[in-house]
């Protein structure tokens, strides 16, 4: 059975039109240790413990403001690998995530200079999902490995979550097939309350 450890860093950008007259945009990051274990032939257990934060802009059409958050996340994923052909792999996955984000107190104001003070809050979610990714592996002339992927997930979010949710994604990963990986993905999410959001994520891992 194989094992690898790494330091992981993730950057994300999200836009969330909460209703017709309000929009929330945010830039966030997470970093922390990552480990992967091959627990059986073609079956992998990945674990990530991450800490970070985000910077956000809110625009209600009348009031605007900014606020910061601190966040941490524990992420455990069980993944299989089913080789469809020499270059294509189907990867079913089962994933459990706990996420905690604390928003600081902040203010919003309008063009007349009127200010409203808003109290911070803590949001936490426990999410369990099942889904799949399809990945192709292409070896470039310089020896680097390029891997485009598409995927979909459905699951259930408890605590502050909204019940059933779904996600589709598409991405690219670049690796030297030795000790570093870079990945970029586009995400589209639908939550149980009908809200929708789109985002982009950039990740990097350096193994040791």
C-alpha positions as protocol buffer text, in pm:
chain_id: "A"
residue {
  index: 1
  type: UNK
  ca { x: 0 y: 0 z: 0 }
}
residue {
  index: 2
  type: UNK
  ca { x: 131 y: 345 z: -95 }
}
residue {
  index: 3
  type: UNK
  ca { x: 135 y: 664 z: 104 }
}
residue {
  index: 4
  type: UNK
  ca { x: 223 y: 1025 z: 23 }
}
residue {
  index: 5
  type: UNK
  ca { x: 220 y: 1348 z: 223 }
}
residue {
  index: 6
  type: UNK
  ca { x: 209 y: 1706 z: 98 }
}
residue {
  index: 7
  type: UNK
  ca { x: 143 y: 2068 z: 177 }
}
residue {
  index: 8
  type: UNK
  ca { x: -170 y: 2191 z: 1 }
}
residue {
  index: 9
  type: UNK
  ca { x: -277 y: 2546 z: -95 }
}
residue {
  index: 10
  type: UNK
  ca { x: -608 y: 2645 z: -254 }
}
residue {
  index: 11
  type: UNK
  ca { x: -737 y: 2978 z: -386 }
}
residue {
  index: 12
  type: UNK
  ca { x: -1102 y: 3031 z: -479 }
}
residue {
  index: 13
  type: UNK
  ca { x: -1314 y: 3305 z: -633 }
}
residue {
  index: 14
  type: UNK
  ca { x: -1691 y: 3293 z: -590 }
}
residue {
  index: 15
  type: UNK
  ca { x: -1981 y: 3509 z: -705 }
}
residue {
  index: 16
  type: UNK
  ca { x: -2320 y: 3451 z: -544 }
}
residue {
  index: 17
  type: UNK
  ca { x: -2619 y: 3652 z: -672 }
}
residue {
  index: 18
  type: UNK
  ca { x: -2832 y: 3605 z: -357 }
}
residue {
  index: 19
  type: UNK
  ca { x: -3132 y: 3773 z: -519 }
}
residue {
  index: 20
  type: UNK
  ca { x: -3213 y: 3999 z: -814 }
}
residue {
  index: 21
  type: UNK
  ca { x: -3081 y: 4313 z: -640 }
}
residue {
  index: 22
  type: UNK
  ca { x: -2788 y: 4182 z: -434 }
}
residue {
  index: 23
  type: UNK
  ca { x: -2452 y: 4029 z: -523 }
}
residue {
  index: 24
  type: UNK
  ca { x: -2173 y: 3884 z: -312 }
}
residue {
  index: 25
  type: UNK
  ca { x: -1820 y: 3836 z: -450 }
}
residue {
  index: 26
  type: UNK
  ca { x: -1534 y: 3678 z: -258 }
}
residue {
  index: 27
  type: UNK
  ca { x: -1169 y: 3575 z: -280 }
}
residue {
  index: 28
  type: UNK
  ca { x: -1059 y: 3303 z: -40 }
}
residue {
  index: 29
  type: UNK
  ca { x: -769 y: 3075 z: 44 }
}
residue {
  index: 30
  type: UNK
  ca { x: -701 y: 2757 z: 240 }
}
residue {
  index: 31
  type: UNK
  ca { x: -370 y: 2589 z: 323 }
}
residue {
  index: 32
  type: UNK
  ca { x: -260 y: 2289 z: 527 }
}
residue {
  index: 33
  type: UNK
  ca { x: -130 y: 1931 z: 530 }
}
residue {
  index: 34
  type: UNK
  ca { x: -254 y: 1668 z: 287 }
}
residue {
  index: 35
  type: UNK
  ca { x: -206 y: 1290 z: 291 }
}
residue {
  index: 36
  type: UNK
  ca { x: -306 y: 1013 z: 51 }
}
residue {
  index: 37
  type: UNK
  ca { x: -313 y: 640 z: 127 }
}
residue {
  index: 38
  type: UNK
  ca { x: -368 y: 349 z: -112 }
}
residue {
  index: 39
  type: UNK
  ca { x: -582 y: 124 z: 109 }
}
residue {
  index: 40
  type: UNK
  ca { x: -646 y: -136 z: -162 }
}
residue {
  index: 41
  type: UNK
  ca { x: -582 y: -203 z: -529 }
}
residue {
  index: 42
  type: UNK
  ca { x: -699 y: 115 z: -703 }
}
residue {
  index: 43
  type: UNK
  ca { x: -870 y: 249 z: -389 }
}
residue {
  index: 44
  type: UNK
  ca { x: -736 y: 569 z: -227 }
}
residue {
  index: 45
  type: UNK
  ca { x: -812 y: 756 z: 94 }
}
residue {
  index: 46
  type: UNK
  ca { x: -726 y: 1128 z: 83 }
}
residue {
  index: 47
  type: UNK
  ca { x: -730 y: 1352 z: 392 }
}
residue {
  index: 48
  type: UNK
  ca { x: -687 y: 1730 z: 411 }
}
residue {
  index: 49
  type: UNK
  ca { x: -685 y: 1967 z: 712 }
}
residue {
  index: 50
  type: UNK
  ca { x: -692 y: 2330 z: 597 }
}
residue {
  index: 51
  type: UNK
  ca { x: -697 y: 2677 z: 753 }
}
residue {
  index: 52
  type: UNK
  ca { x: -756 y: 3008 z: 575 }
}
residue {
  index: 53
  type: UNK
  ca { x: -983 y: 3304 z: 519 }
}
residue {
  index: 54
  type: UNK
  ca { x: -1162 y: 3518 z: 262 }
}
residue {
  index: 55
  type: UNK
  ca { x: -1218 y: 3880 z: 162 }
}
residue {
  index: 56
  type: UNK
  ca { x: -1565 y: 3967 z: 31 }
}
residue {
  index: 57
  type: UNK
  ca { x: -1759 y: 4254 z: -131 }
}
residue {
  index: 58
  type: UNK
  ca { x: -2136 y: 4287 z: -95 }
}
residue {
  index: 59
  type: UNK
  ca { x: -2362 y: 4511 z: -305 }
}
residue {
  index: 60
  type: UNK
  ca { x: -2735 y: 4524 z: -231 }
}
residue {
  index: 61
  type: UNK
  ca { x: -2805 y: 4788 z: -493 }
}
residue {
  index: 62
  type: UNK
  ca { x: -2836 y: 5052 z: -218 }
}
residue {
  index: 63
  type: UNK
  ca { x: -2576 y: 4959 z: 43 }
}
residue {
  index: 64
  type: UNK
  ca { x: -2223 y: 4833 z: -23 }
}
residue {
  index: 65
  type: UNK
  ca { x: -1951 y: 4700 z: 206 }
}
residue {
  index: 66
  type: UNK
  ca { x: -1666 y: 4458 z: 259 }
}
residue {
  index: 67
  type: UNK
  ca { x: -1601 y: 4191 z: 520 }
}
residue {
  index: 68
  type: UNK
  ca { x: -1338 y: 3929 z: 604 }
}
residue {
  index: 69
  type: UNK
  ca { x: -1372 y: 3575 z: 735 }
}
residue {
  index: 70
  type: UNK
  ca { x: -1154 y: 3307 z: 889 }
}
residue {
  index: 71
  type: UNK
  ca { x: -1218 y: 2946 z: 793 }
}
residue {
  index: 72
  type: UNK
  ca { x: -1099 y: 2593 z: 845 }
}
residue {
  index: 73
  type: UNK
  ca { x: -1196 y: 2267 z: 679 }
}
residue {
  index: 74
  type: UNK
  ca { x: -1148 y: 1893 z: 733 }
}
residue {
  index: 75
  type: UNK
  ca { x: -1190 y: 1693 z: 411 }
}
residue {
  index: 76
  type: UNK
  ca { x: -1181 y: 1311 z: 377 }
}
residue {
  index: 77
  type: UNK
  ca { x: -1237 y: 1142 z: 40 }
}
residue {
  index: 78
  type: UNK
  ca { x: -1250 y: 777 z: -70 }
}
residue {
  index: 79
  type: UNK
  ca { x: -1178 y: 736 z: -441 }
}
residue {
  index: 80
  type: UNK
  ca { x: -1168 y: 440 z: -679 }
}
residue {
  index: 81
  type: UNK
  ca { x: -1006 y: 417 z: -1021 }
}
residue {
  index: 82
  type: UNK
  ca { x: -1163 y: 237 z: -1319 }
}
residue {
  index: 83
  type: UNK
  ca { x: -947 y: 243 z: -1633 }
}
residue {
  index: 84
  type: UNK
  ca { x: -1174 y: 300 z: -1934 }
}
residue {
  index: 85
  type: UNK
  ca { x: -885 y: 303 z: -2184 }
}
residue {
  index: 86
  type: UNK
  ca { x: -512 y: 375 z: -2185 }
}
residue {
  index: 87
  type: UNK
  ca { x: -564 y: 747 z: -2121 }
}
residue {
  index: 88
  type: UNK
  ca { x: -907 y: 773 z: -1951 }
}
residue {
  index: 89
  type: UNK
  ca { x: -1000 y: 694 z: -1591 }
}
residue {
  index: 90
  type: UNK
  ca { x: -1342 y: 693 z: -1425 }
}
residue {
  index: 91
  type: UNK
  ca { x: -1310 y: 780 z: -1055 }
}
residue {
  index: 92
  type: UNK
  ca { x: -1616 y: 722 z: -833 }
}
residue {
  index: 93
  type: UNK
  ca { x: -1584 y: 903 z: -500 }
}
residue {
  index: 94
  type: UNK
  ca { x: -1737 y: 929 z: -156 }
}
residue {
  index: 95
  type: UNK
  ca { x: -1655 y: 1248 z: 34 }
}
residue {
  index: 96
  type: UNK
  ca { x: -1713 y: 1389 z: 383 }
}
residue {
  index: 97
  type: UNK
  ca { x: -1636 y: 1756 z: 461 }
}
residue {
  index: 98
  type: UNK
  ca { x: -1669 y: 1967 z: 775 }
}
residue {
  index: 99
  type: UNK
  ca { x: -1640 y: 2341 z: 716 }
}
residue {
  index: 100
  type: UNK
  ca { x: -1639 y: 2628 z: 967 }
}
residue {
  index: 101
  type: UNK
  ca { x: -1626 y: 2996 z: 869 }
}
residue {
  index: 102
  type: UNK
  ca { x: -1643 y: 3295 z: 1106 }
}
residue {
  index: 103
  type: UNK
  ca { x: -1742 y: 3635 z: 968 }
}
residue {
  index: 104
  type: UNK
  ca { x: -1612 y: 3944 z: 1146 }
}
residue {
  index: 105
  type: UNK
  ca { x: -1835 y: 4240 z: 1242 }
}
residue {
  index: 106
  type: UNK
  ca { x: -1867 y: 4477 z: 944 }
}
residue {
  index: 107
  type: UNK
  ca { x: -2052 y: 4783 z: 814 }
}
residue {
  index: 108
  type: UNK
  ca { x: -2232 y: 4875 z: 492 }
}
residue {
  index: 109
  type: UNK
  ca { x: -2309 y: 5224 z: 368 }
}
residue {
  index: 110
  type: UNK
  ca { x: -2503 y: 5399 z: 93 }
}
residue {
  index: 111
  type: UNK
  ca { x: -2410 y: 5694 z: -133 }
}
residue {
  index: 112
  type: UNK
  ca { x: -2563 y: 5936 z: 122 }
}
residue {
  index: 113
  type: UNK
  ca { x: -2310 y: 5824 z: 383 }
}
residue {
  index: 114
  type: UNK
  ca { x: -2561 y: 5636 z: 599 }
}
residue {
  index: 115
  type: UNK
  ca { x: -2395 y: 5344 z: 778 }
}
residue {
  index: 116
  type: UNK
  ca { x: -2539 y: 5020 z: 914 }
}
residue {
  index: 117
  type: UNK
  ca { x: -2334 y: 4808 z: 1157 }
}
residue {
  index: 118
  type: UNK
  ca { x: -2376 y: 4433 z: 1108 }
}
residue {
  index: 119
  type: UNK
  ca { x: -2271 y: 4172 z: 1360 }
}
residue {
  index: 120
  type: UNK
  ca { x: -2049 y: 3885 z: 1257 }
}
residue {
  index: 121
  type: UNK
  ca { x: -2162 y: 3525 z: 1266 }
}
residue {
  index: 122
  type: UNK
  ca { x: -2033 y: 3169 z: 1241 }
}
residue {
  index: 123
  type: UNK
  ca { x: -2143 y: 2929 z: 968 }
}
residue {
  index: 124
  type: UNK
  ca { x: -2064 y: 2558 z: 978 }
}
residue {
  index: 125
  type: UNK
  ca { x: -2156 y: 2271 z: 752 }
}
residue {
  index: 126
  type: UNK
  ca { x: -2112 y: 1895 z: 745 }
}
residue {
  index: 127
  type: UNK
  ca { x: -2144 y: 1765 z: 389 }
}
residue {
  index: 128
  type: UNK
  ca { x: -2157 y: 1406 z: 265 }
}
residue {
  index: 129
  type: UNK
  ca { x: -2155 y: 1349 z: -111 }
}
residue {
  index: 130
  type: UNK
  ca { x: -2116 y: 1082 z: -375 }
}
residue {
  index: 131
  type: UNK
  ca { x: -2011 y: 1140 z: -733 }
}
residue {
  index: 132
  type: UNK
  ca { x: -1755 y: 1077 z: -1004 }
}
residue {
  index: 133
  type: UNK
  ca { x: -1478 y: 1236 z: -1207 }
}
residue {
  index: 134
  type: UNK
  ca { x: -1363 y: 1139 z: -1557 }
}
residue {
  index: 135
  type: UNK
  ca { x: -997 y: 1221 z: -1622 }
}
residue {
  index: 136
  type: UNK
  ca { x: -776 y: 1190 z: -1930 }
}
residue {
  index: 137
  type: UNK
  ca { x: -398 y: 1184 z: -1901 }
}
residue {
  index: 138
  type: UNK
  ca { x: -188 y: 1347 z: -2173 }
}
residue {
  index: 139
  type: UNK
  ca { x: 193 y: 1348 z: -2173 }
}
residue {
  index: 140
  type: UNK
  ca { x: 338 y: 1669 z: -2317 }
}
residue {
  index: 141
  type: UNK
  ca { x: 660 y: 1688 z: -2520 }
}
residue {
  index: 142
  type: UNK
  ca { x: 847 y: 1842 z: -2222 }
}
residue {
  index: 143
  type: UNK
  ca { x: 756 y: 1544 z: -2003 }
}
residue {
  index: 144
  type: UNK
  ca { x: 485 y: 1718 z: -1798 }
}
residue {
  index: 145
  type: UNK
  ca { x: 149 y: 1549 z: -1750 }
}
residue {
  index: 146
  type: UNK
  ca { x: -171 y: 1739 z: -1843 }
}
residue {
  index: 147
  type: UNK
  ca { x: -500 y: 1598 z: -1708 }
}
residue {
  index: 148
  type: UNK
  ca { x: -838 y: 1749 z: -1807 }
}
residue {
  index: 149
  type: UNK
  ca { x: -1134 y: 1637 z: -1591 }
}
residue {
  index: 150
  type: UNK
  ca { x: -1513 y: 1665 z: -1572 }
}
residue {
  index: 151
  type: UNK
  ca { x: -1719 y: 1560 z: -1273 }
}
residue {
  index: 152
  type: UNK
  ca { x: -2051 y: 1569 z: -1087 }
}
residue {
  index: 153
  type: UNK
  ca { x: -2158 y: 1522 z: -724 }
}
residue {
  index: 154
  type: UNK
  ca { x: -2482 y: 1500 z: -527 }
}
residue {
  index: 155
  type: UNK
  ca { x: -2505 y: 1503 z: -150 }
}
residue {
  index: 156
  type: UNK
  ca { x: -2660 y: 1626 z: 172 }
}
residue {
  index: 157
  type: UNK
  ca { x: -2551 y: 1925 z: 383 }
}
residue {
  index: 158
  type: UNK
  ca { x: -2643 y: 1936 z: 753 }
}
residue {
  index: 159
  type: UNK
  ca { x: -2591 y: 2193 z: 1035 }
}
residue {
  index: 160
  type: UNK
  ca { x: -2616 y: 2530 z: 854 }
}
residue {
  index: 161
  type: UNK
  ca { x: -2650 y: 2356 z: 518 }
}
residue {
  index: 162
  type: UNK
  ca { x: -2963 y: 2347 z: 301 }
}
residue {
  index: 163
  type: UNK
  ca { x: -3015 y: 1973 z: 266 }
}
residue {
  index: 164
  type: UNK
  ca { x: -2966 y: 1822 z: -78 }
}
residue {
  index: 165
  type: UNK
  ca { x: -2711 y: 1984 z: -310 }
}
residue {
  index: 166
  type: UNK
  ca { x: -2547 y: 1919 z: -645 }
}
residue {
  index: 167
  type: UNK
  ca { x: -2231 y: 2027 z: -824 }
}
residue {
  index: 168
  type: UNK
  ca { x: -2076 y: 1996 z: -1169 }
}
residue {
  index: 169
  type: UNK
  ca { x: -1713 y: 2079 z: -1240 }
}
residue {
  index: 170
  type: UNK
  ca { x: -1451 y: 2092 z: -1513 }
}
residue {
  index: 171
  type: UNK
  ca { x: -1080 y: 2136 z: -1465 }
}
residue {
  index: 172
  type: UNK
  ca { x: -719 y: 2095 z: -1570 }
}
residue {
  index: 173
  type: UNK
  ca { x: -426 y: 1957 z: -1370 }
}
residue {
  index: 174
  type: UNK
  ca { x: -55 y: 1986 z: -1454 }
}
residue {
  index: 175
  type: UNK
  ca { x: 210 y: 1769 z: -1288 }
}
residue {
  index: 176
  type: UNK
  ca { x: 574 y: 1678 z: -1328 }
}
residue {
  index: 177
  type: UNK
  ca { x: 468 y: 1325 z: -1222 }
}
residue {
  index: 178
  type: UNK
  ca { x: 712 y: 1345 z: -932 }
}
residue {
  index: 179
  type: UNK
  ca { x: 673 y: 1600 z: -652 }
}
residue {
  index: 180
  type: UNK
  ca { x: 441 y: 1884 z: -757 }
}
residue {
  index: 181
  type: UNK
  ca { x: 90 y: 1931 z: -894 }
}
residue {
  index: 182
  type: UNK
  ca { x: -109 y: 2236 z: -1006 }
}
residue {
  index: 183
  type: UNK
  ca { x: -483 y: 2230 z: -1071 }
}
residue {
  index: 184
  type: UNK
  ca { x: -751 y: 2471 z: -1191 }
}
residue {
  index: 185
  type: UNK
  ca { x: -1126 y: 2406 z: -1189 }
}
residue {
  index: 186
  type: UNK
  ca { x: -1457 y: 2576 z: -1264 }
}
residue {
  index: 187
  type: UNK
  ca { x: -1752 y: 2488 z: -1039 }
}
residue {
  index: 188
  type: UNK
  ca { x: -2129 y: 2532 z: -1056 }
}
residue {
  index: 189
  type: UNK
  ca { x: -2330 y: 2459 z: -741 }
}
residue {
  index: 190
  type: UNK
  ca { x: -2702 y: 2420 z: -666 }
}
residue {
  index: 191
  type: UNK
  ca { x: -2811 y: 2416 z: -300 }
}
residue {
  index: 192
  type: UNK
  ca { x: -3124 y: 2264 z: -148 }
}
residue {
  index: 193
  type: UNK
  ca { x: -3293 y: 2604 z: -112 }
}
residue {
  index: 194
  type: UNK
  ca { x: -3263 y: 2663 z: -487 }
}
residue {
  index: 195
  type: UNK
  ca { x: -2971 y: 2906 z: -468 }
}
residue {
  index: 196
  type: UNK
  ca { x: -2700 y: 2880 z: -732 }
}
residue {
  index: 197
  type: UNK
  ca { x: -2335 y: 2985 z: -730 }
}
residue {
  index: 198
  type: UNK
  ca { x: -2038 y: 2961 z: -963 }
}
residue {
  index: 199
  type: UNK
  ca { x: -1670 y: 2973 z: -881 }
}
residue {
  index: 200
  type: UNK
  ca { x: -1314 y: 2899 z: -979 }
}
residue {
  index: 201
  type: UNK
  ca { x: -1045 y: 2727 z: -774 }
}
residue {
  index: 202
  type: UNK
  ca { x: -667 y: 2706 z: -812 }
}
residue {
  index: 203
  type: UNK
  ca { x: -469 y: 2451 z: -611 }
}
residue {
  index: 204
  type: UNK
  ca { x: -105 y: 2351 z: -564 }
}
residue {
  index: 205
  type: UNK
  ca { x: 56 y: 2056 z: -383 }
}
residue {
  index: 206
  type: UNK
  ca { x: 422 y: 1990 z: -311 }
}
residue {
  index: 207
  type: UNK
  ca { x: 494 y: 1635 z: -195 }
}
residue {
  index: 208
  type: UNK
  ca { x: 773 y: 1537 z: 43 }
}
